[in-house]
């Protein structure tokens, strides 16, 4: 049975199309920030992290990668680990694009994979069923190719709160983003290496970039803090179990 927003989406289709065209016409186009896409930071046991996804993973909204998600997360974890990090993200990427991109990487080992995807799947009208299928393939690829102890899936942002989006377009996209986020929750419940972290930053105008669509430097900082805390909590049992065993990190506990 169709949800209320899906029924209204059909009825409001002409208005939604006009609003979508208006948003695109007025949108401030922000480029991906300059800076390294891989690096080494901090001291301590090695922690290998892969960050993959769309423009938010790529740091759009700030001037340099050090202010974006990869830079802020590696800096936070660098106080306890020697972080070897790698960023594989691009503006506009949907799940299928990230899947294709990661298929080209050589087989290697990452302790943690952070995924930031979903917004472009929402705006392109990806159905929940298709999203589930593509995300399942992506999770399987990550497990087979990179053998991570933890796949940390960032929830689909609550698009109804994006300042750049007018109503009712924002509400319709917000309903679909919540629907796709439920897919993440279901996958996390079925796969022991996957942890779903709902995207729940405070509703503060200072957390939006100049385009009203992407995170600001402050938002990336808060996001990185939440991710770092989750990663540390997931690694804690593993670190305790391997104390005195030398180098190596990475573990997970199913929520």
PyMOL commands that set and color helices and strands:
alter all, ss='L'
color gray80, all
select helices_A, chain A and resi 4-11+13-26+65-67+69-77+95-103+119-123+128-146+159-161+169-190+205-207+217-241
alter helices_A, ss='H'
color red, helices_A
select strands_A, chain A and resi 38-41+45-53+81-89+112-116+150-154+194-197
alter strands_A, ss='S'
color yellow, strands_A
deselect
rebuild
show_as cartoon
